[in-house]
Amino acid sequence: MSLAADPNQTYEYSLQEDMNLPEEKRPVFYLKFLTTRQWRELVELKERIRNAKSGEEITEMVINQVKPIIKDWKNVKGIAGEIKFSPEAIEEVLSPEDMYEMLGAEKNRQMLSAEDKKKLDSPSN
C-alpha cells in the first residue's frame, strides 16, 4: 500500500539485542514508513553527524530524527512495569545507539524493492 493510500502505516521492528527474547516478551517498536523528504534527511544525517561539534549535538540530531518515526510500541518495560508510549518517553527507553540502529534499519528497509518487501511480508517466511 502506498503512503498516499495510508500515510499512517507502520511496520514492526525489534532491536538486535532483543531478538533472543521470546516473541511474547520482546519489545516491539512500530515504525512509520518515511516520506521521500524524511528519507533524504536521514541520508544527510550521517554528514551532519560527521560535522557535529559535540556528542550532545549528535544525540540531539538522532533524537530529532527518530521521534517522528516511532509511532507506538509494545512490551517496553521499566522498573515499575509496562511503559506507555509517548514521544517524550522515547528518550527514557532508548539509548542513542538504539535510536541510531532504528534509523539505519529504516533507511535500509526503504531501499528494498517492492518484490523484496512482499517476500519479507510473506507468511511463508
Buried (B, 14 or more C-beta within 10 A) or exposed (E): EEEEEEEEEBBEBBBEEBEEEEEEEBBBBBBBBBEEEBBEBBEEBEEEEEEBEEEEEBBEBBBEBBEEBBBBBEBBEEEEEEBEBEEEBBBEBBEBEBBBBBBEBBBEBBEEEEEEEEEEEEEEE
